[in-house]
Amino acid sequence: MLTMPEQIHAFRIATLVSGLKLEIRGLSVSRGRSCYSILKDEFSLTGSRAKVLVTAQQILDDLKKELAATDKVPA
C-alpha cells in the first residue's frame, strides 16, 4: 500500500511513463492532456516523445533508488 507522499509521487511518475510509452505507439491514455505534455510541464523537459521518455525513466529510476535508500519502498 502506498501511504507516503514520496511513494505516491513515484507511482504517478511511473504511470505517466507507462502512458507515454502507449502514446508513442499511437494509443491515447485519456481525453485530457497527454502524458507527454504533463511530463514536459512538470519537469521542464524538451525534445521529442522518445527523448522525454528516456529522461522521465531516468528521473523515475533515481526516485526509486532514493526511496529504497530511505526504506520507504513498500514491502
OpenMM code with the backbone's topology and positions (N, CA, C; nanometers):
from openmm import Vec3, app, unit

residues = "MET LEU THR MET PRO GLU GLN ILE HIS ALA PHE ARG ILE ALA THR LEU VAL SER GLY LEU LYS LEU GLU ILE ARG GLY LEU SER VAL SER ARG GLY ARG SER CYS TYR SER ILE LEU LYS ASP GLU PHE SER LEU THR GLY SER ARG ALA LYS VAL LEU VAL THR ALA GLN GLN ILE LEU ASP ASP LEU LYS LYS GLU LEU ALA ALA THR ASP LYS VAL PRO ALA".split()
positions = [
    Vec3(0.0844, -0.1160, 0.0000),
    Vec3(0.0000, 0.0000, 0.0000),
    Vec3(0.0902, 0.1239, 0.0000),
    Vec3(0.0532, 0.2186, -0.0797),
    Vec3(0.1285, 0.3431, -0.0894),
    Vec3(0.0683, 0.4433, 0.0086),
    Vec3(0.1456, 0.4797, 0.1096),
    Vec3(0.0937, 0.5708, 0.2111),
    Vec3(0.1753, 0.6980, 0.2231),
    Vec3(0.3004, 0.6937, 0.1830),
    Vec3(0.3872, 0.8098, 0.1948),
    Vec3(0.3740, 0.8975, 0.0693),
    Vec3(0.3808, 1.0288, 0.0834),
    Vec3(0.3714, 1.1169, -0.0332),
    Vec3(0.4782, 1.0874, -0.1393),
    Vec3(0.5970, 1.0471, -0.0955),
    Vec3(0.7038, 1.0152, -0.1904),
    Vec3(0.6679, 0.8935, -0.2756),
    Vec3(0.6026, 0.7960, -0.2121),
    Vec3(0.5615, 0.6758, -0.2840),
    Vec3(0.4535, 0.7086, -0.3866),
    Vec3(0.3608, 0.7919, -0.3479),
    Vec3(0.2522, 0.8314, -0.4382),
    Vec3(0.3079, 0.9085, -0.5571),
    Vec3(0.4032, 0.9963, -0.5308),
    Vec3(0.4674, 1.0739, -0.6380),
    Vec3(0.5399, 0.9801, -0.7352),
    Vec3(0.6122, 0.8815, -0.6825),
    Vec3(0.6837, 0.7862, -0.7672),
    Vec3(0.5855, 0.7044, -0.8508),
    Vec3(0.4734, 0.6637, -0.7918),
    Vec3(0.3736, 0.5871, -0.8662),
    Vec3(0.3122, 0.6712, -0.9774),
    Vec3(0.2889, 0.7994, -0.9502),
    Vec3(0.2329, 0.8886, -1.0521),
    Vec3(0.3288, 0.9024, -1.1698),
    Vec3(0.4569, 0.9191, -1.1411),
    Vec3(0.5562, 0.9297, -1.2478),
    Vec3(0.5614, 0.7996, -1.3270),
    Vec3(0.5565, 0.6860, -1.2573),
    Vec3(0.5578, 0.5561, -1.3260),
    Vec3(0.4368, 0.5429, -1.4181),
    Vec3(0.3218, 0.5916, -1.3733),
    Vec3(0.2012, 0.5869, -1.4553),
    Vec3(0.2155, 0.6758, -1.5782),
    Vec3(0.2731, 0.7939, -1.5597),
    Vec3(0.2939, 0.8842, -1.6731),
    Vec3(0.3937, 0.8260, -1.7734),
    Vec3(0.4982, 0.7599, -1.7246),
    Vec3(0.5960, 0.6966, -1.8137),
    Vec3(0.5289, 0.5840, -1.8928),
    Vec3(0.4471, 0.5037, -1.8260),
    Vec3(0.3756, 0.3962, -1.8957),
    Vec3(0.2799, 0.4531, -1.9998),
    Vec3(0.2131, 0.5620, -1.9631),
    Vec3(0.1224, 0.6271, -2.0577),
    Vec3(0.1959, 0.6834, -2.1778),
    Vec3(0.3142, 0.7386, -2.1549),
    Vec3(0.3933, 0.7922, -2.2659),
    Vec3(0.4367, 0.6810, -2.3605),
    Vec3(0.4697, 0.5653, -2.3059),
    Vec3(0.5048, 0.4506, -2.3916),
    Vec3(0.3881, 0.4150, -2.4831),
    Vec3(0.2663, 0.4174, -2.4287),
    Vec3(0.1481, 0.3892, -2.5106),
    Vec3(0.1262, 0.4985, -2.6152),
    Vec3(0.1483, 0.6240, -2.5760),
    Vec3(0.1308, 0.7347, -2.6709),
    Vec3(0.2300, 0.7244, -2.7863),
    Vec3(0.3504, 0.6793, -2.7581),
    Vec3(0.4493, 0.6628, -2.8640),
    Vec3(0.4023, 0.5584, -2.9641),
    Vec3(0.3312, 0.4571, -2.9147),
    Vec3(0.2787, 0.3511, -3.0028),
    Vec3(0.1493, 0.3905, -3.0727),
    Vec3(0.0954, 0.5084, -3.0383),
    Vec3(-0.0222, 0.5574, -3.1088),
    Vec3(-0.1520, 0.5493, -3.0316),
    Vec3(-0.1488, 0.5069, -2.9076),
    Vec3(-0.2705, 0.4987, -2.8275),
    Vec3(-0.2836, 0.6220, -2.7400),
    Vec3(-0.4075, 0.6596, -2.7106),
    Vec3(-0.4278, 0.7717, -2.6191),
    Vec3(-0.4701, 0.7162, -2.4839),
    Vec3(-0.4164, 0.7742, -2.3791),
    Vec3(-0.4419, 0.7248, -2.2445),
    Vec3(-0.5671, 0.7894, -2.1865),
    Vec3(-0.5894, 0.9160, -2.2156),
    Vec3(-0.7060, 0.9851, -2.1620),
    Vec3(-0.7551, 1.0887, -2.2620),
    Vec3(-0.8666, 1.1480, -2.2305),
    Vec3(-0.9212, 1.2523, -2.3163),
    Vec3(-0.8603, 1.3881, -2.2851),
    Vec3(-0.7993, 1.3993, -2.1711),
    Vec3(-0.7395, 1.5256, -2.1290),
    Vec3(-0.6015, 1.5443, -2.1883),
    Vec3(-0.5142, 1.6057, -2.1099),
    Vec3(-0.3774, 1.6306, -2.1546),
    Vec3(-0.3022, 1.4995, -2.1716),
    Vec3(-0.2098, 1.5002, -2.2638),
    Vec3(-0.1302, 1.3803, -2.2874),
    Vec3(-0.0246, 1.3661, -2.1786),
    Vec3(0.0206, 1.2443, -2.1582),
    Vec3(0.1278, 1.2182, -2.0622),
    Vec3(0.2537, 1.2935, -2.1036),
    Vec3(0.2738, 1.3032, -2.2322),
    Vec3(0.3880, 1.3768, -2.2869),
    Vec3(0.3869, 1.5219, -2.2409),
    Vec3(0.2734, 1.5891, -2.2528),
    Vec3(0.2659, 1.7299, -2.2137),
    Vec3(0.2760, 1.7463, -2.0623),
    Vec3(0.2214, 1.6529, -1.9861),
    Vec3(0.2300, 1.6623, -1.8401),
    Vec3(0.3743, 1.6482, -1.7953),
    Vec3(0.4457, 1.5489, -1.8495),
    Vec3(0.5858, 1.5288, -1.8132),
    Vec3(0.6709, 1.6492, -1.8533),
    Vec3(0.6451, 1.7041, -1.9720),
    Vec3(0.7217, 1.8203, -2.0178),
    Vec3(0.7005, 1.9392, -1.9251),
    Vec3(0.5770, 1.9630, -1.8844),
    Vec3(0.5470, 2.0772, -1.7988),
    Vec3(0.6027, 2.0587, -1.6576),
    Vec3(0.5843, 1.9410, -1.6006),
    Vec3(0.6261, 1.9182, -1.4622),
    Vec3(0.7768, 1.9211, -1.4431),
    Vec3(0.8499, 1.8680, -1.5395),
    Vec3(0.9938, 1.8546, -1.5243),
    Vec3(1.0718, 1.9452, -1.6192),
    Vec3(1.0034, 2.0355, -1.6872),
    Vec3(1.0661, 2.1301, -1.7809),
    Vec3(1.1528, 2.0575, -1.8833),
    Vec3(1.0973, 1.9510, -1.9404),
    Vec3(1.1695, 1.8717, -2.0396),
    Vec3(1.1418, 1.9262, -2.1787),
    Vec3(1.2362, 1.9049, -2.2693),
    Vec3(1.2193, 1.9447, -2.4077),
    Vec3(1.2587, 1.8278, -2.4960),
    Vec3(1.2139, 1.8320, -2.6186),
    Vec3(1.2528, 1.7292, -2.7134),
    Vec3(1.1354, 1.6439, -2.7570),
    Vec3(1.1687, 1.5410, -2.8305),
    Vec3(1.0678, 1.4510, -2.8844),
    Vec3(1.0128, 1.3602, -2.7753),
    Vec3(0.9097, 1.2858, -2.8094),
    Vec3(0.8497, 1.1924, -2.7141),
    Vec3(0.9525, 1.0902, -2.6666),
    Vec3(1.0363, 1.0428, -2.7578),
    Vec3(1.1365, 0.9427, -2.7216),
    Vec3(1.2393, 1.0001, -2.6234),
    Vec3(1.2825, 1.1233, -2.6460),
    Vec3(1.3794, 1.1863, -2.5557),
    Vec3(1.3179, 1.2123, -2.4188),
    Vec3(1.1926, 1.2564, -2.4175),
    Vec3(1.1241, 1.2801, -2.2910),
    Vec3(1.1068, 1.1484, -2.2162),
    Vec3(1.0785, 1.0401, -2.2875),
    Vec3(1.0635, 0.9088, -2.2251),
    Vec3(1.1930, 0.8658, -2.1571),
    Vec3(1.3047, 0.8800, -2.2258),
    Vec3(1.4339, 0.8409, -2.1681),
    Vec3(1.4629, 0.9220, -2.0424),
    Vec3(1.4411, 1.0515, -2.0496),
    Vec3(1.4681, 1.1384, -1.9348),
    Vec3(1.3737, 1.1076, -1.8186),
    Vec3(1.2462, 1.0848, -1.8483),
    Vec3(1.1492, 1.0539, -1.7432),
    Vec3(1.1814, 0.9208, -1.6767),
    Vec3(1.2278, 0.8234, -1.7538),
    Vec3(1.2667, 0.6958, -1.6954),
    Vec3(1.3871, 0.7127, -1.6035),
    Vec3(1.4799, 0.7996, -1.6405),
    Vec3(1.5946, 0.8272, -1.5536),
    Vec3(1.5496, 0.8928, -1.4233),
    Vec3(1.4557, 0.9861, -1.4337),
    Vec3(1.4021, 1.0521, -1.3147),
    Vec3(1.3349, 0.9490, -1.2248),
    Vec3(1.2571, 0.8591, -1.2839),
    Vec3(1.1877, 0.7561, -1.2070),
    Vec3(1.2869, 0.6609, -1.1409),
    Vec3(1.3889, 0.6194, -1.2134),
    Vec3(1.4897, 0.5301, -1.1566),
    Vec3(1.5618, 0.5957, -1.0392),
    Vec3(1.5963, 0.7230, -1.0532),
    Vec3(1.6618, 0.7957, -0.9448),
    Vec3(1.5713, 0.8055, -0.8224),
    Vec3(1.4427, 0.8301, -0.8464),
    Vec3(1.3479, 0.8404, -0.7359),
    Vec3(1.3315, 0.7064, -0.6656),
    Vec3(1.3281, 0.5976, -0.7424),
    Vec3(1.3178, 0.4643, -0.6822),
    Vec3(1.4405, 0.4331, -0.5973),
    Vec3(1.5585, 0.4691, -0.6458),
    Vec3(1.6811, 0.4474, -0.5684),
    Vec3(1.6777, 0.5279, -0.4395),
    Vec3(1.6293, 0.6512, -0.4484),
    Vec3(1.6206, 0.7363, -0.3302),
    Vec3(1.5236, 0.6780, -0.2278),
    Vec3(1.4093, 0.6277, -0.2753),
    Vec3(1.3133, 0.5675, -0.1850),
    Vec3(1.3674, 0.4408, -0.1215),
    Vec3(1.4408, 0.3615, -0.1999),
    Vec3(1.4998, 0.2385, -0.1474),
    Vec3(1.6054, 0.2702, -0.0418),
    Vec3(1.6793, 0.3768, -0.0621),
    Vec3(1.7842, 0.4146, 0.0322),
    Vec3(1.7251, 0.4635, 0.1653),
    Vec3(1.6059, 0.5194, 0.1597),
    Vec3(1.5430, 0.5702, 0.2821),
    Vec3(1.4417, 0.4716, 0.3384),
    Vec3(1.4382, 0.3509, 0.2847),
    Vec3(1.3479, 0.2445, 0.3312),
    Vec3(1.2001, 0.2846, 0.3231),
    Vec3(1.1645, 0.3597, 0.2196),
    Vec3(1.0252, 0.3993, 0.2018),
    Vec3(0.9595, 0.3219, 0.0887),
    Vec3(1.0211, 0.2125, 0.0481),
    Vec3(0.9632, 0.1278, -0.0554),
    Vec3(0.8713, 0.0281, 0.0137),
    Vec3(0.7464, 0.0151, -0.0326),
    Vec3(0.6569, -0.0788, 0.0331),
    Vec3(0.7035, -0.2226, 0.0163),
    Vec3(0.6774, -0.3027, 0.1157),
    Vec3(0.7190, -0.4436, 0.1136),
    Vec3(0.6323, -0.5269, 0.0234),
] * unit.nanometer
topology = app.Topology()
chain = topology.addChain("A")
for resn in residues:
    res = topology.addResidue(resn, chain)
    for name in ("N", "CA", "C"):
        topology.addAtom(name, app.Element.getBySymbol(name[0]), res)
